[in-house]
Amino acid sequence: MSQSIARVFAILALPLLAACAATPKAPDAPPVVPGYEGIQDGGFFVEPVQPKYLTDGNRREEVAYAGDERPGTIVVDTYVRKLYLVTEGGRAIRYPIAVGREGLSFRGTGVISRKAEWPSWQPTANMVRTRPDLYAAYAGGLPGGLLNPLGARALYLYRGGRDTMFRIHGTADAASIGYATSAGCIRLFNQDAIELYNLVPGGTRVKVRTQVESLAAEGPQMEDAYGRLVPSTPENISKKERDLEVIARAAEKDRAAAEKADKKRLAACERRGIEPGDCPGPELPDVIVTVGTSDTATSG
């Protein structure tokens, strides 16, 4: 009788034991910054912006604005790499931007006369002629999509009824925002480009500041050790010097580690009778076939 009771208790205890057993912990989802979540839009999924790209003021925010532009005006400052949408009550929404070579070619005012969702893109004849290796394949145009350099939205600036070739557009290259780039106009995170597109109608006035206007509004700026713009102050100048020293030490450490690894690689090849020019790298596989022969060397 006692054995039967013991078996009953053992059976009843099984669910409790199972409940107490450790369950595998699901991997933590990557953090998402509000306003920069992933978006399903127009048949495409816009990836969330990683938090590492949204630091040091490099994100959309509402700020005080002392300019005399009317609410609804877009103000682009290529010198501080910011775009403002002026709102009521001395406020503005400030967006970080990347500024390409084409973005530096226009100053003054214009109007948004064309807006496009997931715009197509076509390189200019000059781009195709000077860099056929990059652009010839797209001479006929590239349809809108995740790989299109204009991103999810584009605003086209006109002046006097003519296209200025100045564009405000999205980009999937989140790492470029806040920096000077080699090509392109004015880029925003795709999430910001979508928001700005929704906020401004056709006919919106756009002002692109001159350097004098930028200095008056923003004060002198400087690039920090990482290429980001910050106010030019004694504190930031000192910080840049310290950061450059840290970067230099890290680069020297990496160089020494690479040199050590290379010596180890060459020594391993020498033990196997492999000439330096034929020595694969950076890591030797278990089986190495020497170039130009049928000999096979195995690791010992």
Steps between C-alpha positions, in 0.01 A plus 500: 500500500779739592674431166180583308462827687863584429446438128193727501694782666783454252261530205330807648838664559611474137317814377640697795852386424454590134375845596808555717740390228704779346373608159735634236509879502401657172770724356449865581355700214728780385403833661287729289493878531145643488436662164760284330327163510475274199224607259301305243454753222397473137579132477843542662624454854712789625743365759511668842789739552757358738540704821873546436410734211262708712739642759639848565199686365502294181125442512176683436392735778293810567714803583472873559541697178595867484495550122252729326371241252128435499355178645495229237834606348781248459843640590805299393836572660767298321775643723360349820332210313153572632159556344228696679127495442381824659187464713288739706609686813871533431551125467625266230550131435870441443620207291861381460615473139788378290630753250643386167687691233181589312347631823767771517420641156183692590437802724197722539133410472275279294178302529414132517327450165516122491472226761552129445455182701766237435634709210689363204853622435710546190866605488583805293677464167811648660494239777474220245778651289746558785428182701358239263616228738254627761215651302482348150283214624243754625504731198140403427392578855453312826146443629405599852587256774730423789811513281409830337727785620202737538350284771135496602410860412633791297418871492607687185596866524406737217577867448337716236314195373821310428642195673807600703615134524500554879336208679400427857465124523527191715779246518551148629859594587432596861872524577534799265255727683674788675804483274631652181477251213663477159181511296129569525292795615332518842439160657288412801430178683216335307273537804567875505453530124158334529395729786619816324325392179174463691534837674575726204273559200604584148594866473685501833770767511857380555789717610859377478725706725822663391808458717453850642139419592608172656764667715250761616239238591710210625837647597838360391516124460779244482532132422581280795746211482234283337389746232186619678419869525505659845519861621852637481577553869819461706345194666427330167843589364664335803271200472590458134870494586442235767281291269758519221762365739268212595433425133872509421581258785224264387626514141855425615375208708308364201804545276724312744246218531469473122878496462531225760229294331668545162835381636329196648328430168825522302681280752229234467534511122878474523469185711284351225738601225267763353651809341395833656330609179284188499422507872125536558377726772412615745435153650636172369244230428561145614582393145698721266549442130805687376446709192638355178569149633308188591670476838274517802625608841306401809528659838688293750 
